[in-house]
Amino acid sequence: MKPTTILTILPIVAMLSSCNNSSVKEESSTVKTEGYQWPPDVKSPIAGIKAKIMVAHGDTITDNYYWMNDYFKKGPDSTVVVDYLKAENAYVDTMLGASKKFREDLFAELKGRIKEKDESVPYKDNGYWYYTRFEEGKQYAIYCRKKETMDAAEEVVHDANKAAEGKSYYNVAGLQVTDNNEWAAVGEDDVSRRLYKLRIKNLRTGEYLPETITNTEGGSYAWAADNKTLFYIKKDMQTLLGFQVWRHEAGTDPAADVKVYEEKDNRHYIGVGRTKSKKYIMIYSELSEQQSEQRFLDASRPTGTFTLMQPRTMGLVYNADHYNDKFYIRTNLDAENFRLMESALDKPGKENWKEVIPHRADVFLAGVMLFKDHLVVSERKEGLLQVRIIDQKDKSEHYVKFDEPAYFAGVAANPDFNTNILRFTYTSLITPNSTFDYNMDTEKKELKKQQEIVGGYDKNNYVTERSWATARDGVKVPVSIVYKKGMKKDGQNPLLLTGYGSYGYSNDPFFSRNALSLLNRGFIYVIAHIRGGQEMGRKWYETGKMMNKKNTFYDFIDCAEYLISEKYTSKEHLFASGASAGGLLMGAVTNLRPDLWRGIIAGVPYVDVVTTMSDPSIPLTTGEYLEWGNPANKDEYFYMKSYSPMDNVERKAYPNMLVTTGLHDSQVQYFEPAKWVAKLRALKTDDNIILLHTNMEAGHGGASGRFDYLKDVALQYAFLFALEGITD
């Protein structure tokens, strides 16, 4: 049963339409920065006030800017919303007007590092070599294949450049090919709301079938073994959540499609896919890393009935894959950091599970990949990923060796089951993204490709460190640091500290060619691996969510204090950034310690926690009650309110801020950051600058092209450089 909102919305008649109301502070540009000239006496836009009162548990919240959500609701203020966002964009252009040429140069610099004519390392699947390539000047990938050998003629599976012609946004997801190699399923989003149109392409003729299935989950398509039946997920148009699995026969009217599963609990996310062995179709259902359930169907019998593996139980998480005559099951059953189990195909329930890899208190079992003669295990220990190889014949094992203090190593696309070669990727803050083939028998690895940085790059000119900050409760928090060689610890270095800390997502130290523009101008770049992620194991996540969420924010602040105490930087030169749930982090630490930061960049920030979580019609809300809390619960309501950025803005000084959003964002809708900026402007007592930039043609991920998104990066860097007085 879908939960209903517990907040009673009461309109207040008064509408403060005047922009010069005495209770609203106008922001003007009096901030001083040596080396950069901010335009004097420029007034920021002021949002009109049309207050709403929200009442819950005897508590009252007044939201003066609730009207801003009218764009999607097509309410009376929908046009006003767009005009306001455009006015904010114009204000950004004015305030950063002196850096216009610098921003253009930055964009050219960022773009100039990209090898425009490039292609990925091919991988073999079912007799074909698959790869993507980019053409010079083109924004999008061309998905290609060659039969049996790379000397064969190229076949284009999908040309995203042609598909994107005339569109301001375009994204492709879920490319899946039938077992006979003749059909491809293609998911396309040209709005940035993550509502994918499903089309089917005949790979022999290059033509698309006449049917189009709208509003699907782009990453979840699965062909059956009959080469004509396709399973896909439909989305609820109000919540934008996938909630039904349907069966479609290629070449037929979608109106005749058959629903094979419906998720009745709208807190759950669902998916559909195929086991690596291709023997089974799997339907997945998962609730906030706290409860999961899988169903399986013989892929050769697509009209059959799915079999439930293990009924959902709160607290039990599992995911299964097929191996020969058994299922391998990764689960947290009596294992906080997960363990690996196995079961017979006809007895998949937990009462029949037998242990393969036991639970370890200091090692998190992140994932497994199955091969005919090898089991590949991804593990996390002390915040770093390790790749463990187990020989299925004699059970001998070893680890792939890595030698940098902070890095990321991940298993890549490995569709071939009958091979002893593992494809994996490796990167660090100073090592560009690298693709390796690893012989699991001889333990020899071969570098197949390393990301090329046009213009040259020498990793020896940079230094990466792994250090540990002590949080206020004594917990050691890892931080990954990179800077240009020659840096002096004198407290005068500009430093950008980033973090995320939610959903159990591990914020690993990836190489960023864009960050070179910061490092080469003297910035230090640091990742804080704070609680709420899963870098240090499952407990790291559990102690940074729900009623422990404030640990995430305190960890980040304590990491910042550590970097200052070690003289990497000082308050006058310390910047912070985070996006989405990392934007919530930015809002929280700005309220808690506004004095600590010279500037903040909050990307698509989730900042109106209580109001959003109280409205089940807003996309993604109900599925995240176990991440943030359910406002229907009094204790959870007041805990969320105690840190929600929107609800804790006070009349005090705040740092300089750049806030970004996308008008079509389906994850954190545009009105959250817009309302937050309006409230900050109304209450702050300082003369610092707050900028709001909205991409009017994109959503949560920003611009879709490989070049266009760099304009947003250039804007963010220009903001940082302006505050540091760096002008070239």
N, C-alpha and C positions, 0 to 999 in steps of 0.2 A: 504494500500500500504506500503510495507516494506521500511523504510527509507534507504538512502544510505549514506555511509561515507562521511564526509565533509573534511576530511584531505587528501591532495594530498601527496602521498608517493614518495619521490625522492631519488634514491640510490646515495650514494657517492662512488666514485671508490676506495678511499683509504681504505684498510683493514689493521689495525694494528695487524699483526699476531705475532709480537714479544712481549713476556710477560714482557720485561724489558724496554719498551718505557718510556722515561723520564717523559712524562706527566701523567703517571699512578703510583700512590703511592702503594708500596707493604706494606702490613700489616704484622708486625712481633710481636711476643709475648713478649712485654716488660712490660705489665701491671703487677703491683705488688699487691699481695694479701697475707696478713699475714695468714699463716696456709695452704695455697694451693700453690703448685709449678707448675706454668705454664711452659711448655717446652720452653727453650730459643731459640731465633733466628729461629723460624719456619715461613716460608713464606706461606702466604695464596695463594690459586689459583687466577689467574688473567684472567678475561674473555677477549677474543679477541674483538676488536672493528670493527664493520662494520656498519657505521653510516647511518641512514635514516633521512631525513628531512620531517617534517610534517607541512603543512601550512594551516592555517584557520584564517579567519577574519583579514588578514594582519599580523598575528602572526606566528612565527616559533618555532617549537620544534625539537630539534635534539635528536634522540634516538640512542645511540651508541650500544645498545644491542637488537635491534628489532629482530635480527636473532634467538634469543633464543626461539621464538614460533614455530620453525620448526618441533618439535617432532610430533605434531598432523597434521601439514600441510605436513609432509613427504618431507620437502624441503632438499636442499643440506647439511644443517647443522644439520640435525636431529640426526646423530650419534655423532656429536661434542657436542650437547646439553647433551646427556646422559653421555658422558665422563666427561663433565664439572661438572654435578651434582654429579657424583660419586667421583670426585676429592674433591668437597666440603664436601661430607660425610666423606671422608678419613681425611680431615683437622679437622673436628669436633672430630673424634676419636683420632687424635693426640693431639689436644689441651686439650681435657678432658681425656687424657690417664691416668693421675695420679688418676683420680676418677673412673677408670673402676671398681675396686673392690667395691667402694662405690656405684656406680650405680647398680651393681648387687645386693648389699645388699638392696638398696632402692627398687628395683623391688620386691625382696622377701618380704620386709616389706609391700609394697603396696598390693601385691598379698595375703599376709598372713592375711589381714583384711577381705578378702572375704569369706563368707560362701559358700564353693564350692558346697555342696549338699543343694539345696535350692529350694523353689517354691513360687509362688505368691499366694495371696489370691484369691480363686475361685470366679467367678461371674456367675450368672445364666442367660441364654439366650435361650428362646424357648425350654425349657425342658432339657437343658444340662448345667452342670457346667464346665466352661472353666478356664484353668489355664496354666501357664508355669512353667516348672521346669528345674533345672540344675543338671547335674550329676558331681560327683567329677572328676576333671581333664579335663572336657570338656569345650570348649570355647563358645558354643552356646546353645540357649534355645531349649527345646523340648516342642512343643505346644500340649496340651492334653485336653481331656474332659471326663466327666463321665455322664451317663444318670440319671437324676432325683435326685440321691443321691450320695454323695462322697464315699459311700460304694460300689458303682457299679464298674464294671471292667473298667480299664483305656483304652481309645482309643487315639492313637497318631494321631493328625491331621497333624503335620509336624515335622520331626526331622531335625533341621538345622545342627546338627553335621554330619549326614550322607550325607546331601545334600552338605556340604562344604568340604567333603573329597577330597584331592588332589588340593584344591584351596587355593591360597594365600590370597584371599579376598572373603567374602561372606556376603550378607545381604538379609534378607527376609522382605517383606512389603506387606500390603494389604490383609492379610488373611481374606477371606469373605466366609461364609457358606450359602448355600441355605436354604429356609424356611422349606423344608422337611428334613433338616439335612444330606443330602446324598452326596453333592458335596462341595468342597472347592476350591476357587481361590487362587493361591499362586504366588506372584511376587518375582523374584530372580535376584539379581545383583551380578555378580562374577568378575566385573572389577573395580567398584567404580566410574562409570560415571553416575550413577543414571538412567541407561537404563535397565529397568526390563523385564525379560522374564516371560511371563504369562503362567502358567500351571494350569491344572484342575485335582484335585484328587478325585477319587471315595472313599468316606469314608467308604463304606461298604466292599470293596475288598482291599483297600489300594493301588490300582494301579492308575497310572496317565494315563489320556487320551493321545492319540498319538499326538495331536496338541500342538504346542508351538507358542505363539504369541510374537514376539520380539519388543524391543524398546517401551515399554509402561511406563506410569506413575505408579510407584509401589504402591502409596497410594490411588489410585482412581479406585476401581472396585465396581460394584454394580449388584447384582443378581436381576432379576425380580421375580415376584410371581409365575411364571410358573415353576420355579426350573430348567430351562434349558437355559434361555437367560441371557447373561452377557454383561454389558456395561463396556467399558474400554477406555483409552485415548492413542492415538498414539503420539509419540514425533517427532518433526522436527529434523532430524539428523545433521543439521548444527547449529541451535541455541540451541538444546537440550530442547526446550520448548514443552510442550504438546499443540497441536493445533487442534486435531480432536477427536471426540467421536464416537466410533464404537460399533456395536451390533454383538455379536457372539452367536451362538447356540452350546452348549456343544456337542462334538463328531463329529463336522463337520469341513471341511477344512476352515481355516481362510481366504483363498482366496475368499470365498463366503460371508464374513462379510459385513455388511451394514454400511455405514457412516451416522450418524444421526445428526451430528453437526460439523461445522468447524468454528474456531475463525479466522476471517479475519484480526483482528487488533493484530499484533504480539507483542504489548505492554502488552497484557492481559495474565494472568495466568488462566487456567481453571481446573475444577475438576468435578467429578461425584460421586454421593453418594445416599444414601437412607434416607428418613426421619426416625426419631425414631419410628414413628407409623408403618413404613414399607409400608405405603399406596402409597407413591410416590417415583419415581426416580427423582433426581434433578441434573441439570447441572449448574455449577457455573462459572462465568467469572468475573475477578476482576483486576483492574488496580491500583496498588500502593496505596491502601487504599483511592483512590480518585473517583473511579467509579466502579459500580458493576451491575451485571445482573443475573437473575436466570430464568431457564425454568423447568417445571415440567411435569411429565407423570404418569398416573395411572400405578402402578407397575403390575397390573393384565392384562394390555394391552400393552405389550412391543413393538409390531410392530406399535403402534399408533404414533401420532405426538406430540412432546413436545410443551407445551403452554408457551409463554413468560409472566412472571409476570408483570414486570415493565421495559419498555425500558431504556437502559443506558442513563444517563445524567451526564455530567462532574460535579463532586462535590457531587453527590448522591451515598451513599453507603448503601446497605441493605443486609440482609441475613434472610431467612425465614425457618420456620419449621411448620409441620402440627400438629394441635391439634383439635380433634373432627370435628366440622363443620367449622373450620376456619384455617387461617394461622396466626401465630405470626411472626411479622417482627421487627427485631432489625435494627434501621436505624439512620443516622445522619441528616435526613430531618428536617431542622430548629432546629437542636440540635447538637451542637458541641461535647458534651459528650455522644451522642446517647440517644435514648429513645425507648420504646417498643410500637409497634402498632399491630393492628389486622385487618384482612379483611375476607370477605366471600370467599369461595373457588372459586366461579364463578366470583368474582369481585376483582382480586388481585392487580389491579393498584393503584398507590399512591393516586389517587383522592378518593378512597374508604377506605383508612386507617383510623382507629380510635385509639385514644391514650389509652394505658393501663398503662404504667409507664411514667411519664413526664420526661423531661430533667431537670438535676440539674447541676448547674455551678461547684459545688465542688465534684461531684461524677461521675466517668466514668462507664457507663454500659458496662461491658466487655463481658457478654454472658448470655444466658438463657438456662435452661434445663427443659423439659416438663415431667410431670407425670400426672396420671389420676386426682389426687386431689390436686396436689401441683405445684407451679411454683418456680423453683430455679434460683435465680439471682446472678451472679458473678459481684461484683462491686469493683472499686478501689477508695480509699479515702486516701489522704495524703501518697500515695505511697504503701499502703498495700491492699491486696485482702480481701474482706469480702464476706461471703456467706449469702444471704438473702432468707428466706423461706416465701412464700406467700401461704396461704390456698385458693384454688380455690373456695371453697364452701362459706365461710363467709368473705373472703378477709383479715382476720387477718394475721399478719406477725411478724416475729422475726428474729434475726441474730444469727448465730452460734458463740459462744464465744471463743476467743483466748486470751492468756494472756502474750505472749512474745513481746518484743519491736520491733522485726523484724522477719518476718516469711513469709512462703508461704502456702496458703491453696487453693486447687483446686479440682473441681468436677472431679471424676474419671469415670471409665466405669460404666454406669448405663443403660443397654439395656432394663431392665424391665420397662414397662410403668405403670403397675397395682401394684404399691407398695408404701408404705409410708416410705421406708428405702432409704436413700441417702448414697451412697458410696463416700467418699472424702479422699483426701490425705493431710497430714500436715507435714511440715518440717521447720526447722530454721537453722541458722548457728551452733547451738549446739544440735539440736534435730534431730536424724536420721529420714529418710523417714518413715512416719507412715501412715497406712491405717485404716480408721474408718468407721463404719456403724452408721448412725445417724437416729434416729426415728424422723421424721418431725412432728409428733403429740405430743409425750411426751417430746421432746427436750433432750432425753438421747442419749449419744454417747458411742460406744463400740469400743475399740481398737482391731482390728483384727490381726494386725501384725506391728511390728516395725523392720526396718532394723537392722540385727544383725552384730555387729562389732567383728569379731573373735579376741580373745586376750583380750577382755574387753574394755569397754568405760564408763566413768563416766562424764556425762554432767556438773556435779557440779565442775569439774576441769577447766571449761572454762567459759568465760564471753562474752556475746554478747551485743552490744550497737546499738542504733539508734541515729544518730546525724545529724546536718544540717550545711553545708558549705555555705557561702555567696559568690555567683558568682560576678564577676566584675560589672554586671549590676543590682545588688541588689537582684536577684532571689535566694531563698533558695533551695539548692540541697541536697536531702537526701543521707546519707552514712550509710551503714551497716557494723559493725565492729565486729570482733571476735578475741580473744587472750586467751592465757592460764592464768589462775588466778595467780596473783602475779606480773603481768607486772607493771613496773614503767615507768611513763611518764617522762623520762629523755632525750629523743631525741636520744637514742642510740639503739633503737629496729629496727631490720630489718623489713620492711613492704612491702607487696605486694598489690598494688592497681590495681584493675581490672575494666573494663568497656566495654560497647558495644555501646549503643546510636544510633541505626538506625532501620529503618523499623517499628517503633512503638513497637518493641519487649521490653518487660519489663524484666529487668535483676534481677530476684528475689533472695532473700537470701536462697538458698538451702543448705542443709547439704552436706558436702563433706568428705568422709572418707579419701580420698587422702590428703586433706589439713591438716589432723592431723600430717602428717610428717613435715609440715612447722611449725604448732603451737607448736608442742612438741620440736622444736629446736629454739624456741624463736621468730618466725615470728609473726607479726600481719597481718591478712588478711582482706582486706576492699573492698567492692563493692561500686563504685560511680554510683548512679542512675541518670545519666546525661540526658540532653535533647536530643531528638531523639528517646528515648524510649517512653513508655506510662504509666510509673509508676504514674505520677501525672495528668493523664487525657490526652484527645486528644490534648490540646494546647501544652502539653509537647513534643509531637511528632512534631506538626506543626512548633514549634519554634526551631527544631533541624534538619531540613531537607532543601533540595534545597538551596535557597538563605539565609537561616538561619543556614546552616550547621556548621559554625564556633563556634556557641554556644556550640555544643557538645564538641569540643576540649578545649575551654576556661573553660567550666564547670569542665572538668577533671583536668586541670592544677590548677584551683582554689580549687578543693577538695584536691589536693596534698599539696598546700600551707597551707590550713587549718590544715591538719594533722601534718605538720611541726610546725606550730604556736602553736598547742596544745601539742607539744612535744611527740606525738606518735612516731615520727621518725625524721630523718634529711636527707638532700640531700645525705649524704654519705652512707645511709642505705635504700634509697627509691628505690623500683623496681616497674615496671608496666607491665601489660600483657593484651592482648586482641587478639581475633581471628576473622578472616573473616572481617566484617565491623569494628569489634573491632581492627583488625590489621591495618585498615586505621587510626583509632584513635591513635594507637601507632606511626605510621609514622608521623602523623600530629603533635602530641605533642613533638615528638623527634626533628622535625624541628623547632617548635616554642620555645621550652625550653629544649635544649639539656643538659643544665647545671643542670637540676632538678633531673636527674635520675642516680642512680648507675648502673642500668641495665634494659634492656627492653626485653621482650619476645613477639614476634609478630607471631601469628599462622595463617597460610594460609592467609596472609594479602592482602587486596584489596588496592593496593598502586599506581597503574598506572591509575588514574581516567580518565584523558582526553583521552588518547589513547584508553583505553578499551571502554569507552562510545561513541567513534567516530567510532567504528567498529561493525555494527549490526550483523556481522557473528559470533561474539564471544558469547557464551552462556550467556543468561540472560540480555544482554545489553538493548534491546529495551523495555523490560518490566520494566525497572527501570529509565526511563527518568524522571518520576515524583518524584523519590526519590533523585536523584543526579542532574539531569539536562540533557538537550539535547544539545550537542556541536554545533548543527546547529543554535542555538540561541546564538547570540554574547555575551549577558550579562551573560548567564549561562555558556558559554565556559570559559570566563575570571574569573568568580567566582570559578568554579571548579579548574581551573589552579592555582588560588591563594592559594589553600590548598592541592592540590594533592601532596602526599609525594614524588613521583618520580620527579615531576617538581620543587620541592623546595629544593632539596638537594644542599647544598652550601659547599664551601671550609671553613670548620670550624670544631671544635671538636664535636664529637658525643659520647654518652655513649656506654658501652658494650652492645652487642645485640646478641640474639639468634633468628633466623628467621626459621620457619618451613613451609614445604609445602608437597604436595603429587603429584606425577607425573601425576596421573589420575584425578586430581581435575577438576570437571565440573563447580564449582561455581566461584572460583578464580583460574585461571589456573596457573600452576607452574611458568610460565615465568615472572609473575609480581614480586613475591618476589625475583626470581633469578636476574632479571634486577636491582631491587632496591639495593640488596646487592652489586652487581658489581659497581654500580654508587657510593654508599656510600664509598666503599673501595677506589675508584679512587679519591674522593674529600676530604675525611676527613683528618684533620690535626693532629689528636691525635694518641696515641699508644694503644688505647683501642681495644678490640677484637670484631669482628663481625663474627658470625658463621651462616652458612646456612645448614640446614639438610632437606633432601628430602626423604620421604618414597616412595621408588620406586615401591611399590605394592599397594598403597592406594590412596584415593582421599581426598575430603574436610573434611570428618569426621575422617580421620586417620585409623588406623588398626581396623578391624572389630571384632575381638574376645574380650571377656571380660577380658582376661589376656594380650594379645599382646599390646593393646593400652597403658598399664602401662609402657612399655619400653620407650615410648615417654614422659610420665609423669616423669619417673625417670631421663631422660635426662634433662628435663627442671629444675627439682629441683636440680640436680647436678650442673647445670650452676649457679643457684642462690646461692647455698651453697659455690661453689668455690669462687665467688665474695665476699662472707661474711667470707671466711676463715673457713667454717665449713666442717670438713672432716669425720665426723661420726655421 
